[in-house]
């Protein structure tokens, strides 16, 4: 039977979930699991196996405290110890949980849930697009407070050469698929254009595409990639609005907010590459 003064319980577990003033508190949990979980988080952050002392330090505890947790995690398959080096890494159960989690996540559902707040924050229309059978296709549009007279709705294709969304796919999608889609657009020679190739390199470096007055005078757009746990481009988020109201500067508040949203979604999809921290 669990004692009421069991040190592994949060204080909320001993007083019905309220403090002395009767305020509601967070749901009770088992503190020892949360403490031990810091070791698993440290392994994820490290991205490689660690010696006991290094792992313990990364988790904010002593080796003597960390070792019993690692023994239990090892029995469960959450961690495993290399027989030669003695280093600890993620075990088979952790890998299985990660793969199942990636399979269960719906990138579009996660993105669509973020679009209303993003549109309000940026003050313009935003959209999410995925790679379809013929190339990039917009799957959701959230209109902002400033109307944009552009034919952009669910199911609209995005030009790889002339739209912010399309250029993100041109930069990060598989090259063969991009070349075939460009050919269908009548832009078969686009990848041989030095200016376009340089623009795609900038997009890869900055994780941001920017288009000013390219399709329609007075209308600008910018877009960012969202990656999945395997490092593949899952979708693109875009913002579109009057050129006078959309600041395309790389360091502008609008660009930073759009990029931050893309990075947050990438992390939720399991991406740990550059820009995901």
C-alpha positions in Angstrom: 0.0 0.0 0.0 1.3 3.5 -0.9 2.0 5.6 2.2 0.7 9.1 2.4 4.2 10.4 3.0 5.8 8.4 0.1 8.6 10.7 -1.1 8.0 9.7 -4.7 4.6 11.5 -4.8 4.2 15.2 -5.5 2.8 17.2 -2.6 -0.5 17.5 -4.5 -1.0 13.8 -4.1 -1.2 14.1 -0.3 -3.7 17.0 0.0 -6.3 16.2 -2.7 -4.6 18.3 -5.4 -5.0 21.7 -3.7 -2.6 23.9 -1.7 -3.3 25.4 1.7 -5.4 28.1 0.1 -7.6 25.7 -1.8 -6.2 26.6 -5.2 -6.3 23.9 -7.9 -3.0 22.4 -8.7 -1.7 20.3 -11.6 -2.7 16.6 -11.7 -0.6 14.5 -9.3 2.2 12.3 -10.7 5.0 10.1 -9.6 8.0 12.3 -9.0 10.6 9.5 -9.4 9.4 8.8 -12.9 9.7 12.5 -13.8 13.2 12.6 -12.3 14.3 9.5 -14.2 12.8 10.8 -17.3 15.4 13.6 -17.4 17.9 10.9 -18.3 15.9 9.9 -21.3 15.6 13.6 -22.3 19.3 14.0 -21.9 20.0 11.0 -24.3 17.6 12.5 -26.8 19.3 15.9 -26.7 22.8 14.3 -27.0 21.8 12.3 -30.0 24.4 9.6 -29.1 25.4 7.3 -26.3 26.9 8.8 -23.2 29.1 7.6 -20.3 27.4 7.4 -17.0 29.0 10.6 -15.6 28.3 12.6 -18.7 24.7 11.4 -18.8 24.1 12.1 -15.2 25.6 15.6 -15.5 23.4 16.3 -18.5 20.3 15.3 -16.5 21.3 17.3 -13.5 22.0 14.5 -11.1 24.9 12.5 -9.6 26.0 9.2 -11.2 25.0 7.4 -8.0 21.5 8.7 -8.3 21.3 8.1 -12.1 22.5 4.5 -12.0 19.4 2.8 -10.4 17.1 4.6 -12.9 19.3 3.3 -15.8 19.1 -0.2 -14.4 15.3 -0.1 -14.4 15.2 1.6 -17.8 17.5 -1.1 -19.2 15.2 -3.9 -17.9 12.3 -2.2 -19.8 14.3 -1.7 -23.0 14.2 2.1 -22.8 18.0 2.3 -22.6 20.8 -0.1 -23.3 24.5 -0.2 -22.2 27.2 -0.9 -24.7 29.1 -4.0 -23.4 32.5 -2.6 -24.6 32.4 1.1 -23.9 29.9 1.1 -21.1 28.1 4.0 -22.6 24.3 4.3 -22.4 22.1 4.9 -25.4 18.4 4.6 -26.2 17.1 1.0 -26.2 14.8 -0.9 -28.5 11.6 0.0 -26.7 12.5 3.7 -27.0 13.1 3.3 -30.7 9.8 1.4 -31.2 7.9 4.1 -29.3 9.5 6.8 -31.4 8.6 5.1 -34.7 5.0 4.5 -33.6 4.7 8.1 -32.5 5.9 9.4 -35.8 3.4 7.2 -37.6 0.6 8.5 -35.5 1.2 12.2 -36.0 -0.8 14.0 -38.7 1.3 17.0 -39.9 -1.7 18.7 -41.6 -3.9 18.4 -38.5 -1.2 19.9 -36.3 -0.5 22.7 -38.8 -4.2 23.6 -39.3 -4.6 24.0 -35.6 -1.9 26.6 -35.5 -3.1 28.7 -38.5 -5.8 30.9 -36.8 -3.4 32.2 -34.1 -0.6 32.6 -36.7 -2.9 34.7 -39.0 -3.8 36.9 -36.1 -0.2 37.3 -35.0 1.1 38.1 -38.5 -2.0 40.2 -39.5 -2.3 38.5 -42.9 -3.6 35.4 -44.6 -1.7 32.1 -44.0 -1.8 28.7 -45.5 -0.5 25.2 -45.3 0.6 23.2 -48.4 1.8 19.6 -49.0 3.3 17.8 -52.0 0.5 16.4 -54.1 0.5 14.1 -57.2 1.4 17.0 -59.5 3.4 19.2 -57.1 2.7 21.6 -54.2 -1.0 22.0 -53.3 -2.6 24.2 -50.7 -4.7 22.2 -48.2 -5.8 24.9 -45.9 -6.2 28.7 -45.9 -6.8 30.9 -42.9 -7.7 34.5 -43.8 -6.2 37.3 -41.8 -7.7 40.7 -40.8 -6.4 42.3 -44.1 -8.2 40.9 -47.2 -6.1 39.7 -50.0 -7.6 39.5 -53.5 -5.8 36.4 -54.6 -7.4 33.2 -55.8 -6.0 31.1 -53.0 -8.2 28.4 -51.6 -8.0 24.7 -50.6 -6.8 22.6 -53.5 -5.0 25.4 -55.3 -1.7 24.4 -56.8 1.4 26.5 -55.9 3.9 27.3 -58.6 7.4 26.0 -57.8 9.0 28.9 -59.6 6.9 31.9 -58.6 5.3 31.4 -55.2 6.8 31.4 -51.7 5.2 28.0 -51.0 6.4 26.5 -54.2 9.9 27.7 -53.7 10.1 25.9 -50.3 9.3 22.7 -52.1 11.7 23.4 -54.9 14.4 23.9 -52.3 13.7 20.9 -50.0 11.7 18.3 -51.9 13.4 15.4 -53.8 15.2 16.9 -56.9 13.8 14.4 -59.4 10.2 15.1 -58.2 10.9 18.9 -58.4 12.3 18.6 -61.9 9.3 16.7 -63.1 6.9 19.2 -61.6 8.7 22.1 -63.0 8.5 20.5 -66.5 4.8 20.2 -66.1 4.6 23.9 -65.3 6.5 24.7 -68.5 9.6 25.5 -66.5 11.8 22.6 -67.4 15.0 24.7 -67.6 14.4 26.5 -64.2 16.9 24.5 -62.3 19.6 25.4 -64.9 18.9 29.1 -64.2 21.8 30.4 -62.0 19.6 33.0 -60.4 16.9 30.5 -59.4 19.6 28.0 -58.2 21.1 30.8 -56.0 17.7 31.7 -54.6 17.0 28.0 -53.6 20.4 28.0 -51.9 19.4 31.1 -49.9 16.1 29.4 -48.9 17.9 26.3 -47.7 20.3 28.4 -45.6 17.7 30.8 -44.2 14.8 28.3 -44.0 12.6 31.1 -45.5 11.4 31.9 -49.0 10.3 35.4 -50.0 8.4 36.7 -53.0 7.6 40.3 -53.7 5.2 41.4 -56.4 6.1 38.3 -58.4 2.7 37.0 -59.4 0.6 40.0 -58.7 1.7 43.6 -58.2 1.3 44.8 -54.6 1.2 41.2 -53.2 4.0 39.6 -51.4 4.5 36.3 -49.6 6.9 34.3 -47.5 7.0 30.6 -46.6 8.9 28.2 -44.3 9.4 24.5 -44.3 8.1 22.0 -41.8 10.1 18.8 -41.5 9.1 15.4 -40.1 11.1 13.1 -37.8 13.0 11.6 -40.7 14.2 15.0 -41.9 11.8 15.0 -44.9 9.8 18.1 -45.9 6.3 17.4 -44.5 4.6 20.7 -45.5 5.1 24.4 -46.0 3.6 27.3 -44.1 3.1 30.5 -46.0 2.0 34.1 -45.3 0.6 36.3 -48.0 -0.5 39.9 -47.9 -0.2 43.4 -49.3 3.4 44.2 -49.9 3.1 47.4 -47.8 2.1 45.3 -44.8 4.2 42.2 -45.1 7.8 42.8 -44.0 10.0 40.3 -45.9 13.2 41.1 -44.0 14.8 37.9 -42.7 14.9 39.4 -39.2 11.4 41.0 -39.3 8.9 40.1 -36.5 6.6 38.6 -39.1 9.4 36.4 -40.6 10.6 35.4 -37.2 7.1 34.4 -36.0 6.5 32.4 -39.2 9.8 30.6 -38.9 9.2 29.9 -35.2 5.8 28.3 -36.0 7.5 26.1 -38.6 10.2 25.1 -36.2 7.7 24.3 -33.4 5.7 22.1 -35.8 8.9 20.4 -36.9 9.8 19.6 -33.3 6.3 18.1 -32.7 6.9 15.9 -35.7 10.1 14.6 -34.2 12.6 16.7 -36.2 15.8 17.3 -34.4 18.0 18.8 -37.2 19.2 22.3 -37.7 16.8 25.0 -36.7 14.7 22.7 -34.5 16.4 23.7 -31.2 
